[in-house]
């Protein structure tokens, strides 16, 4: 490419204005502002196996205006080419390799190895083409040459996504979904919970069979037990399903069995809010846990409260989930007998002659002789102070 008046630059040929107009016929012209490059042909290839695509462009730099510096024009043209090749269709996570081919290159093709697209600069392309023009006397950038850009989409991992604390993602064994076509979801859930308590307290083949049938809504046992519960309580919820008032009635009935009912809200489960219904009493030693969906007005049975939140620990009194046993201190249980309800700490302390721990009253002492929850051992045998080290 030569300026008028005889000055020239190596690696650039001379094109007259007339030739320039003929060259533009039938070509796509690129660049912003003044037209700086023309595309004579373009094709795309894609290899699905390697997630790679190649853009092959036959391109040439157009001559500058009469009053424009040649090198400045060339740099701007190459910048426009770079923008066109690495346009919005390319992903930022891709790697790109560029090669230049022309029949005028004496030593064959030249190019840039695979780079992360975000690290590829305009200067890299300018240095490549200017270097080819300097080392090949017959190579001119204002003559047609081929530019191949190969893009490889690198797999981009996002790591393990932590599932939100949603009841729908809980383990199936932690919740027994009540799939009913009547208005008996509440009594159905209650009888499922009661049968499970019976099964856990006495694991036999008969109890296993009853539990298997009771948890399956397709069998008749669940509905029969629910109707039997309705007759015992003298309640009817046909046409309006269960609500807080029905829970109060069922709790009054279950007090005779020493069974408490606790219903958690589906949305706020494990988030520290108060349960939808809490019928626990110090005289009751067993608890049925329910899951209530206020939007659907539907109850399900919870057989493993800890498994629902998918955390190592869960406080059913505070409705809080936690990973470390020392990260939560419940203020609703006694720190001596570990039973529901705070014992009177101002009373005269009584020493247990078996575990050597002090208790706040005779009632507190009697409570700690019961079995630890979920264990076959007595609390007195599980938690004790050793006489040798007093720990």
C-alpha positions in Angstrom: 0.0 0.0 0.0 1.6 3.3 -1.1 0.6 6.8 -0.4 0.2 9.2 -3.3 3.5 11.1 -3.9 5.6 8.0 -3.9 6.1 7.2 -0.2 5.5 3.5 0.5 5.4 0.9 3.3 6.8 -2.6 3.1 4.2 -5.4 2.9 1.4 -3.2 1.5 0.6 -3.0 -2.2 -0.8 -0.1 -4.3 -4.5 -0.2 -5.3 -6.0 2.7 -7.4 -9.4 4.2 -6.6 -10.9 2.6 -9.7 -9.6 -0.9 -8.7 -10.9 -0.3 -5.2 -14.5 0.3 -6.5 -14.3 -2.9 -8.6 -13.1 -4.9 -5.6 -16.0 -3.8 -3.4 -18.6 -5.1 -5.9 -20.3 -8.2 -4.4 -18.3 -8.0 -1.2 -19.2 -7.6 2.5 -17.5 -4.6 3.9 -16.6 -4.4 7.6 -15.3 -1.7 10.0 -16.7 1.2 11.8 -16.7 4.7 10.4 -14.6 4.4 7.3 -14.6 1.0 5.6 -11.3 -0.6 6.5 -11.7 -4.3 5.5 -13.7 -6.4 3.1 -14.8 -10.0 3.4 -14.6 -12.0 0.2 -15.8 -15.3 1.6 -16.8 -16.8 4.9 -17.6 -20.3 6.2 -18.2 -22.0 9.5 -17.4 -25.6 10.6 -18.5 -27.3 13.8 -17.2 -30.5 15.4 -19.7 -31.7 17.9 -17.4 -34.3 19.4 -14.8 -31.7 20.4 -17.3 -28.8 20.9 -15.1 -26.9 18.5 -16.0 -24.5 15.7 -13.9 -22.9 13.1 -14.6 -19.6 11.3 -12.8 -19.3 8.0 -12.7 -15.9 6.4 -11.2 -14.7 3.2 -10.4 -11.1 4.0 -8.4 -8.1 2.8 -7.6 -4.7 4.2 -9.0 -1.8 2.1 -6.7 1.2 1.1 -6.8 4.2 3.4 -8.1 7.6 2.6 -5.6 10.0 1.0 -5.1 12.0 4.2 -4.8 9.1 6.6 -1.6 7.6 8.0 -1.0 4.1 6.6 0.1 2.4 9.8 -2.7 4.0 11.8 -5.2 2.9 9.2 -3.7 -0.6 9.2 -3.9 -0.9 13.0 -7.5 0.3 13.0 -8.4 -2.2 10.3 -6.9 -5.1 12.2 -8.7 -4.0 15.3 -12.0 -4.1 13.4 -11.1 -7.5 12.1 -10.3 -8.7 15.6 -13.7 -7.4 16.9 -15.5 -9.1 14.0 -13.8 -12.4 14.6 -14.2 -12.4 18.4 -17.8 -11.0 18.3 -20.7 -11.6 20.7 -21.2 -15.1 19.3 -18.0 -16.3 21.0 -18.2 -17.4 24.7 -15.9 -15.8 27.2 -15.0 -19.3 28.5 -13.8 -20.4 25.1 -10.2 -20.8 23.9 -9.4 -19.5 20.5 -6.6 -20.1 18.0 -5.9 -18.0 15.0 -4.0 -19.0 11.8 -3.2 -16.9 8.7 -2.8 -18.6 5.3 -1.9 -17.1 1.9 -0.2 -18.3 -1.3 2.3 -15.5 -0.7 3.6 -16.9 2.6 7.0 -18.5 1.9 7.2 -20.6 5.0 3.6 -21.8 5.1 0.9 -20.8 7.5 1.4 -18.8 10.7 -0.8 -18.2 13.7 -1.4 -18.0 17.4 -1.8 -21.1 19.6 -4.9 -21.6 21.6 -5.5 -18.8 24.1 -8.3 -18.1 26.5 -10.5 -15.7 24.6 -10.5 -13.3 27.5 -6.7 -13.1 27.4 -6.4 -12.5 23.6 -5.6 -8.9 22.8 -5.8 -6.9 19.6 -2.0 -6.4 19.8 -1.5 -10.1 19.4 -3.3 -10.1 16.0 -1.5 -6.8 14.9 1.9 -8.2 15.8 1.2 -11.5 13.9 0.1 -9.8 10.7 2.8 -7.1 10.8 5.4 -9.7 11.4 4.2 -11.7 8.4 4.3 -8.6 6.3 7.9 -7.8 7.3 9.2 -11.4 6.8 7.5 -12.1 3.5 8.2 -9.6 0.8 5.4 -10.9 -1.5 2.7 -10.8 1.3 0.4 -7.8 1.2 -2.4 -7.3 3.7 -4.5 -5.4 1.2 -4.5 -8.5 -0.9 -6.9 -11.4 0.0 -5.7 -13.8 2.7 -7.4 -16.4 4.8 -7.9 -16.0 8.5 -9.0 -19.1 10.4 -10.3 -18.7 14.0 -10.9 -21.9 15.9 -13.1 -21.7 19.1 -13.2 -24.5 21.6 -15.9 -24.4 24.2 -14.3 -25.4 27.5 -16.7 -27.2 29.9 -17.4 -24.8 32.7 -18.4 -26.4 36.0 -20.3 -24.7 38.7 -19.4 -27.1 41.5 -21.9 -28.9 43.6 -25.1 -27.0 43.9 -26.4 -27.0 47.5 -30.0 -27.9 47.4 -32.3 -25.4 49.2 -34.0 -26.6 52.3 -37.1 -27.6 50.5 -39.4 -30.3 51.6 -39.6 -31.6 48.1 -35.9 -32.4 48.1 -36.1 -34.4 51.4 -35.3 -38.1 51.5 -38.4 -40.2 50.8 -37.9 -42.2 54.0 -38.2 -39.1 56.2 -41.7 -38.1 55.1 -44.8 -40.3 54.3 -46.8 -38.3 51.7 -50.5 -38.7 52.2 -51.9 -39.2 48.7 -55.7 -39.2 49.4 -58.7 -38.4 47.3 -60.9 -37.5 50.3 -60.8 -34.9 53.2 -59.0 -37.2 55.6 -55.4 -36.2 55.1 -55.1 -35.1 58.8 -56.5 -38.3 60.4 -54.6 -40.4 57.8 -51.3 -38.7 58.8 -52.0 -39.2 62.5 -52.6 -42.9 62.2 -49.5 -43.3 60.0 -47.5 -41.6 62.7 -49.1 -43.7 65.5 -48.5 -46.9 63.6 -44.8 -45.9 63.1 -44.4 -45.2 66.8 -45.8 -48.7 67.6 -43.5 -50.3 65.0 -40.4 -48.5 66.4 -41.2 -49.5 70.0 -41.7 -53.2 69.1 -40.1 -54.2 65.8 -41.7 -57.5 64.9 -42.8 -59.1 61.6 -46.5 -58.3 62.4 -45.6 -54.6 63.2 -43.6 -54.4 60.1 -46.5 -55.7 58.0 -48.9 -53.3 59.6 -46.5 -50.4 59.0 -46.1 -51.3 55.4 -49.8 -51.4 54.8 -50.6 -48.2 56.8 -48.1 -46.0 55.0 -49.5 -47.0 51.6 -52.6 -45.0 50.7 -53.5 -47.4 48.0 -54.4 -50.0 50.6 -57.5 -49.9 52.7 -55.8 -50.0 56.1 -54.9 -46.4 56.2 -58.4 -45.2 55.4 -59.9 -47.7 57.9 -57.7 -46.5 60.7 -58.4 -42.9 59.9 -62.2 -43.5 60.0 -61.8 -45.4 63.3 -59.9 -42.4 64.7 -62.7 -40.1 63.6 -65.3 -42.2 65.3 -63.3 -42.3 68.5 -63.0 -38.5 68.6 -66.5 -37.9 67.5 -65.3 -35.4 64.9 -66.1 -35.0 61.2 -64.2 -33.0 58.7 -66.0 -33.9 55.5 -65.9 -31.1 53.0 -63.5 -28.8 54.9 -60.4 -30.9 55.6 -58.4 -30.6 58.8 -57.4 -27.4 60.6 -56.1 -26.1 63.9 -59.4 -26.8 65.7 -59.2 -30.5 64.6 -55.7 -30.7 65.8 -56.8 -29.6 69.3 -59.5 -32.3 69.4 -57.1 -35.0 68.2 -54.5 -33.9 70.8 -57.1 -34.1 73.5 -57.8 -37.7 72.4 -54.1 -38.6 72.2 -53.4 -37.3 75.7 -54.9 -40.6 76.9 -52.3 -42.5 74.9 -49.5 -40.2 76.1 -48.8 -39.1 72.5 -48.2 -35.4 71.6 -48.9 -33.9 68.2 -46.6 -31.3 66.6 -47.4 -29.9 63.1 -44.7 -27.8 61.3 -45.3 -25.5 58.5 -43.9 -26.7 55.2 -42.4 -23.3 54.2 -40.7 -22.4 57.6 -39.6 -25.9 58.5 -36.1 -25.8 60.1 -35.9 -22.0 60.1 -36.6 -21.3 63.7 -40.2 -20.2 63.6 -42.9 -21.6 65.9 -44.7 -24.8 64.8 -48.2 -24.5 63.3 -49.4 -26.6 66.3 -47.5 -27.8 69.3 -49.4 -30.1 71.7 -46.4 -31.4 73.7 -46.8 -32.0 77.4 -44.5 -33.3 80.1 -46.8 -36.2 80.7 -46.6 -37.4 77.1 -43.5 -39.5 76.2 -44.2 -39.9 72.4 -44.6 -37.4 69.6 -46.2 -37.6 66.2 -44.8 -35.0 63.8 -46.8 -33.6 60.9 -46.0 -31.4 58.0 -48.7 -28.8 57.1 -49.0 -27.1 53.7 -51.1 -24.0 54.3 -51.7 -23.3 50.6 -53.1 -26.7 49.9 -54.4 -27.3 53.4 -52.8 -30.7 53.4 -51.0 -32.8 56.1 -48.2 -35.3 55.6 -46.6 -37.5 58.3 -42.9 -36.9 59.3 -41.2 -40.0 60.6 -37.7 -38.6 60.7 -37.5 -34.8 61.5 -33.7 -34.7 61.2 -33.8 -36.3 57.7 -36.2 -33.7 56.4 -33.8 -30.8 56.9 -30.8 -33.0 55.7 -28.6 -31.8 58.6 -26.8 -33.8 61.3 -28.9 -32.2 64.0 -32.4 -30.7 64.4 -34.1 -29.3 67.5 -37.8 -30.1 67.3 -38.5 -27.7 70.1 -36.9 -24.7 68.5 -37.4 -25.8 64.8 -33.7 -25.1 64.2 -31.3 -27.2 62.1 -27.6 -27.2 62.9 -24.4 -29.0 62.0 -22.5 -28.9 65.3 -24.1 -30.3 68.4 -22.5 -27.5 70.4 -23.8 -24.7 68.2 -27.4 -24.8 69.6 -28.5 -24.7 73.2 -32.2 -25.4 73.6 -33.9 -23.4 76.4 -37.0 -25.6 76.4 -35.5 -28.7 78.0 -34.0 -29.3 81.4 -30.2 -29.4 81.4 -30.2 -32.1 84.1 -32.8 -34.7 83.0 -32.9 -33.6 79.3 -36.6 -33.8 79.3 -39.2 -31.3 78.0 -39.9 -28.4 80.4 -37.6 -26.6 82.7 -37.3 -28.1 86.1 -37.2 -25.8 89.1 -33.5 -25.0 89.6 -34.2 -23.2 92.9 -35.3 -26.5 94.6 -32.9 -28.5 96.7 -30.6 -30.6 94.5 -30.7 -34.4 94.8 -27.7 -36.6 93.9 -28.2 -39.8 91.9 -26.2 -42.7 93.5 -25.8 -44.4 90.1 -24.6 -41.6 87.7 -23.4 -39.2 90.4 -25.2 -36.3 88.8 -27.3 -33.7 90.6 -30.9 -33.0 89.8 -33.2 -30.2 90.7 -36.0 -32.2 92.4 -37.4 -35.6 92.9 -39.4 -35.3 89.8 -36.3 -34.3 87.8 -34.5 -37.3 89.3 -37.3 -39.6 88.2 -37.3 -38.3 84.7 -33.7 -39.1 84.1 -34.2 -42.8 84.7 -36.2 -43.1 81.5 -34.7 -44.2 78.2 -32.8 -41.8 76.0 -34.7 -40.8 72.9 -33.9 -43.1 70.0 -31.8 -45.3 72.3 -32.5 -48.5 74.2 -30.3 -47.4 77.1 -31.4 -45.4 80.1 -30.3 -41.8 80.4 -28.8 -42.6 83.8 -26.4 -45.0 82.1 -25.6 -42.8 79.1 -24.8 -39.6 80.9 -22.8 -40.0 84.2 -19.9 -38.5 86.2 -17.0 -40.8 86.8 -15.8 -40.9 90.4 -12.1 -41.0 89.5 -11.9 -37.9 87.4 -15.3 -36.3 88.3 -16.0 -35.6 84.6 
